[in-house]
């Protein structure tokens, strides 16, 4: 009996010491909570850059984040910044540049649907949404980006977080700023 309980006895203290937001089992309550949670990873440059802007915006939001890992997000941002003649280090030290990125990738609406929507920076984007029929929420074409609301299952209590993907390789995985 003791041998069967030993693994459980060792696992429970380990889990008790874990922060629930650090576990993959954590389910964010809304878009802001999702961004706060992913910003806890030191390597997630996009979530960390969005936090101050999201904190300053009252009301509903729809956030766009690439459906890739932290490393791929950082590499894409590094390439984009190099094209603008700057570096990731300069991005980290420039709050205005981080805010520009955030404003280009946040819509001040709770959920996107077919129509024209403006991001916080004022740029209009054509959005076309179709039902996937899977219960995962509508799939949206947001300008050149495809996106699915990862928080759709929480409607109407939560804002939206669109995990974006590309229809064409080589394009940006976020909106330029």
C-alpha positions as CSV (number, residue, x, y, z in Angstrom):
1,X,0.0,0.0,0.0
2,X,2.8,2.4,0.9
3,X,4.6,1.8,-2.4
4,X,1.4,2.8,-4.3
5,X,1.0,6.0,-2.3
6,X,4.6,7.1,-2.5
7,X,4.4,8.6,-6.1
8,X,1.3,10.5,-5.0
9,X,3.0,11.7,-1.8
10,X,5.9,13.0,-3.8
11,X,3.9,14.6,-6.6
12,X,1.4,16.6,-4.4
13,X,4.1,18.8,-2.7
14,X,5.7,19.4,-6.1
15,X,2.3,20.5,-7.6
16,X,1.5,22.6,-4.5
17,X,4.7,24.7,-5.2
18,X,3.7,25.4,-8.8
19,X,2.0,28.6,-9.9
20,X,-1.2,27.6,-11.7
21,X,-0.6,30.2,-14.4
22,X,2.7,28.5,-15.2
23,X,1.0,25.2,-16.0
24,X,-0.4,24.4,-19.4
25,X,-3.6,23.4,-17.5
26,X,-4.3,27.1,-16.7
27,X,-7.3,28.4,-18.7
28,X,-7.2,32.2,-19.1
29,X,-10.4,34.1,-18.2
30,X,-10.1,36.7,-21.0
31,X,-7.7,38.2,-23.6
32,X,-5.9,40.4,-21.0
33,X,-5.5,37.4,-18.7
34,X,-4.1,35.4,-21.6
35,X,-1.6,38.0,-22.5
36,X,-0.6,38.4,-18.8
37,X,-0.1,34.7,-18.6
38,X,2.0,34.3,-21.7
39,X,4.1,37.4,-20.8
40,X,5.3,35.6,-17.8
41,X,7.7,33.7,-20.1
42,X,10.7,35.9,-20.5
43,X,11.0,34.8,-24.1
44,X,7.5,36.0,-25.3
45,X,8.4,39.4,-26.6
46,X,4.9,40.1,-28.2
47,X,2.9,39.4,-25.0
48,X,5.2,41.4,-22.9
49,X,5.1,44.4,-25.3
50,X,1.2,44.3,-25.3
51,X,0.7,44.4,-21.6
52,X,1.0,48.2,-21.0
53,X,-1.3,49.1,-23.8
54,X,-3.9,46.5,-22.8
55,X,-3.7,47.8,-19.2
56,X,-4.5,51.3,-20.5
57,X,-7.4,50.3,-22.7
58,X,-10.8,50.1,-21.0
59,X,-13.6,48.2,-22.6
60,X,-13.5,45.1,-24.8
61,X,-10.6,44.0,-26.9
62,X,-9.7,41.5,-29.6
63,X,-6.0,40.7,-29.5
64,X,-4.1,39.1,-32.4
65,X,-1.2,36.9,-31.5
66,X,0.7,34.6,-34.0
67,X,-0.2,30.9,-33.5
68,X,3.5,30.0,-33.2
69,X,6.0,29.5,-30.3
70,X,7.9,32.2,-28.5
71,X,11.1,31.7,-30.6
72,X,9.2,32.0,-33.9
73,X,7.5,35.2,-32.7
74,X,10.8,36.7,-31.7
75,X,12.5,35.8,-34.9
76,X,9.6,37.3,-37.0
77,X,9.7,40.5,-35.0
78,X,13.6,40.6,-35.3
79,X,13.3,40.3,-39.1
80,X,10.6,43.0,-39.3
81,X,12.6,45.4,-37.1
82,X,15.8,44.8,-39.1
83,X,13.8,45.8,-42.2
84,X,13.0,49.1,-40.4
85,X,16.7,49.6,-39.5
86,X,16.4,48.8,-35.8
87,X,16.9,45.8,-33.5
88,X,15.1,43.8,-30.9
89,X,17.2,45.4,-28.2
90,X,16.0,48.8,-29.3
91,X,12.4,47.5,-29.3
92,X,12.8,46.4,-25.7
93,X,14.1,49.8,-24.6
94,X,11.5,51.8,-26.6
95,X,8.1,51.9,-24.9
96,X,6.6,53.9,-27.8
97,X,7.7,51.2,-30.3
98,X,6.2,48.5,-28.2
99,X,3.0,50.5,-27.9
100,X,2.9,50.9,-31.7
101,X,3.2,47.2,-32.1
102,X,0.4,46.6,-29.6
103,X,-1.9,49.2,-31.1
104,X,-1.5,47.7,-34.5
105,X,-2.6,44.2,-33.3
106,X,-5.5,45.0,-30.9
107,X,-9.0,45.8,-31.9
108,X,-11.3,47.7,-29.5
109,X,-14.1,45.2,-29.9
110,X,-15.1,42.1,-27.9
111,X,-15.3,39.8,-31.0
112,X,-14.6,40.2,-34.7
113,X,-17.2,39.4,-37.3
114,X,-17.5,40.1,-41.0
115,X,-17.0,43.8,-41.8
116,X,-14.4,46.5,-41.5
117,X,-12.7,47.0,-38.1
118,X,-10.0,49.4,-37.0
119,X,-7.1,48.4,-34.8
120,X,-6.2,50.8,-31.9
121,X,-3.8,52.6,-34.3
122,X,-6.7,53.5,-36.6
123,X,-5.8,51.2,-39.4
124,X,-8.9,49.6,-41.1
125,X,-8.9,45.9,-41.7
126,X,-11.4,43.8,-43.8
127,X,-12.6,40.9,-41.8
128,X,-14.5,37.9,-43.1
129,X,-15.6,35.2,-40.6
130,X,-17.2,31.8,-41.3
131,X,-18.5,29.2,-38.9
132,X,-16.2,26.2,-38.7
133,X,-19.0,24.0,-37.5
134,X,-16.7,22.4,-34.9
135,X,-17.9,24.5,-31.9
136,X,-14.5,26.2,-31.8
137,X,-15.9,29.5,-33.0
138,X,-15.7,31.2,-36.3
139,X,-12.6,31.2,-38.5
140,X,-11.8,34.7,-39.5
141,X,-9.7,36.2,-42.4
142,X,-8.3,39.4,-40.9
143,X,-6.6,41.1,-43.8
144,X,-3.8,38.7,-44.8
145,X,-4.0,36.8,-41.5
146,X,-6.2,33.9,-40.7
147,X,-7.4,33.7,-37.1
148,X,-9.5,31.6,-34.7
149,X,-10.7,33.0,-31.3
150,X,-9.0,30.8,-28.7
151,X,-11.4,32.1,-26.1
152,X,-14.6,31.5,-28.0
153,X,-15.7,28.8,-25.5
154,X,-15.9,31.6,-22.9
155,X,-18.3,33.8,-24.7
156,X,-20.0,36.1,-23.8
157,X,-17.9,36.5,-20.6
158,X,-14.5,37.0,-22.3
159,X,-12.9,39.2,-24.9
160,X,-11.3,37.6,-27.9
161,X,-7.8,36.3,-28.6
162,X,-7.2,35.4,-32.2
163,X,-4.4,32.9,-32.8
164,X,-3.3,34.0,-36.3
165,X,-1.8,32.1,-39.1
166,X,-0.7,32.9,-42.6
167,X,-2.3,31.9,-45.8
168,X,0.9,32.6,-47.8
169,X,4.4,31.8,-46.6
170,X,6.8,34.6,-46.2
171,X,4.3,37.2,-45.0
172,X,4.3,38.9,-41.6
173,X,2.6,36.9,-38.8
174,X,1.4,40.1,-37.2
175,X,0.3,43.5,-38.5
176,X,3.1,46.0,-39.2
177,X,3.6,49.1,-37.1
